[in-house]
Amino acid sequence: MSASNLELVRHILVETTFILQHTEQKSKEEVINDEVLCRAVVRSLEIIGEATKKLDDEFKSIHNHIEWKKIAGTRDKLIHDYFGIDYDIVWDIIQTKIQDLDYFLKELV
């Protein structure tokens, strides 16, 4: 893995770790009703998406079982549709995607 990809993966891991640590014992309602936490989680998802966009194509091709385009698309949706954030989707990402992404990327570093 190139140095720049490694750095980007580490940035993503900082954010996945943050999300997992701060939401693991919370319900959907607790996360959504905690404005500071909810904003922090959304920001972490934006950072993950931005870092994903910067990974080189070869890296993404080698690890094509990760839905890189969907991750980047989520970032775009969050950035450009701020007042229309669907927190059900954010919760679904927390519950079904972040842990797998975190696990996979930790295996790489």
C-alpha positions as CSV (number, residue, x, y, z in Angstrom):
1,M,0.0,0.0,0.0
2,S,1.4,3.4,-0.9
3,A,2.2,5.9,1.8
4,S,-0.7,8.2,0.7
5,N,-3.2,5.4,0.7
6,L,-1.9,4.3,4.1
7,E,-2.4,7.8,5.5
8,L,-5.9,8.0,4.0
9,V,-6.8,4.6,5.5
10,R,-5.6,5.8,8.9
11,H,-7.7,8.9,8.6
12,I,-10.7,6.7,7.8
13,L,-9.9,4.5,10.8
14,V,-9.8,7.5,13.2
15,E,-13.4,8.3,12.1
16,T,-14.7,4.7,12.2
17,T,-13.2,4.3,15.6
18,F,-14.8,7.5,16.8
19,I,-18.2,6.5,15.5
20,L,-18.1,3.0,17.0
21,Q,-16.9,4.2,20.4
22,H,-19.5,6.9,20.7
23,T,-22.5,5.0,19.5
24,E,-22.0,1.4,20.6
25,Q,-24.1,1.6,23.7
26,K,-26.7,4.0,22.4
27,S,-30.0,3.6,20.8
28,K,-31.0,5.3,17.5
29,E,-33.0,7.8,19.4
30,E,-30.2,8.6,21.8
31,V,-27.8,9.3,18.9
32,I,-30.3,11.3,16.8
33,N,-31.5,13.4,19.8
34,D,-27.9,14.2,20.9
35,E,-27.3,17.1,18.6
36,V,-23.6,17.3,19.2
37,L,-23.0,13.6,18.8
38,C,-25.3,13.4,15.7
39,R,-23.4,16.3,14.1
40,A,-20.1,14.7,15.0
41,V,-21.1,11.4,13.4
42,V,-22.3,13.1,10.2
43,R,-19.0,14.9,10.1
44,S,-17.1,11.7,10.5
45,L,-19.0,10.2,7.7
46,E,-18.2,13.2,5.5
47,I,-14.5,12.7,6.3
48,I,-14.6,9.0,5.5
49,G,-16.2,9.8,2.2
50,E,-13.7,12.5,1.3
51,A,-10.7,10.2,2.2
52,T,-12.3,7.5,0.2
53,K,-12.4,9.7,-2.9
54,K,-8.7,10.3,-2.6
55,L,-7.7,6.7,-2.5
56,D,-6.1,5.7,-5.7
57,D,-8.0,3.7,-8.3
58,E,-5.7,0.7,-8.1
59,F,-6.2,0.4,-4.3
60,K,-10.0,0.6,-4.7
61,S,-9.8,-2.0,-7.5
62,I,-7.7,-4.4,-5.5
63,H,-10.2,-4.0,-2.6
64,N,-13.3,-3.9,-4.7
65,H,-15.5,-5.7,-2.1
66,I,-15.8,-2.4,-0.3
67,E,-18.5,-0.2,-1.8
68,W,-16.2,2.8,-2.4
69,K,-18.6,4.6,-4.7
70,K,-21.4,4.3,-2.2
71,I,-19.2,5.7,0.6
72,A,-18.2,8.6,-1.6
73,G,-21.8,9.1,-2.6
74,T,-22.9,9.3,1.0
75,R,-20.4,12.0,1.6
76,D,-21.7,14.0,-1.3
77,K,-25.3,13.6,-0.1
78,L,-24.3,14.7,3.4
79,I,-22.3,17.7,2.2
80,H,-24.7,19.0,-0.5
81,D,-28.0,18.1,1.2
82,Y,-27.3,19.2,4.7
83,F,-30.9,20.2,5.6
84,G,-32.2,17.0,4.1
85,I,-30.1,14.5,6.0
86,D,-32.0,11.2,6.5
87,Y,-31.0,10.1,10.0
88,D,-32.5,6.7,9.4
89,I,-29.9,6.2,6.7
90,V,-27.1,7.5,9.0
91,W,-28.2,5.1,11.7
92,D,-28.3,2.2,9.2
93,I,-24.7,3.1,8.2
94,I,-23.6,3.1,11.8
95,Q,-25.3,-0.3,12.4
96,T,-24.4,-2.1,9.2
97,K,-21.4,-0.6,7.5
98,I,-19.0,1.1,9.8
99,Q,-17.9,-1.9,11.8
100,D,-17.2,-3.9,8.7
101,L,-15.2,-1.1,7.2
102,D,-13.3,-0.6,10.4
103,Y,-12.5,-4.3,10.6
104,F,-11.3,-4.6,7.0
105,L,-9.1,-1.5,7.1
106,K,-7.5,-2.5,10.4
107,E,-6.5,-5.7,8.7
108,L,-4.7,-3.7,6.1
109,V,-2.6,-1.6,8.5
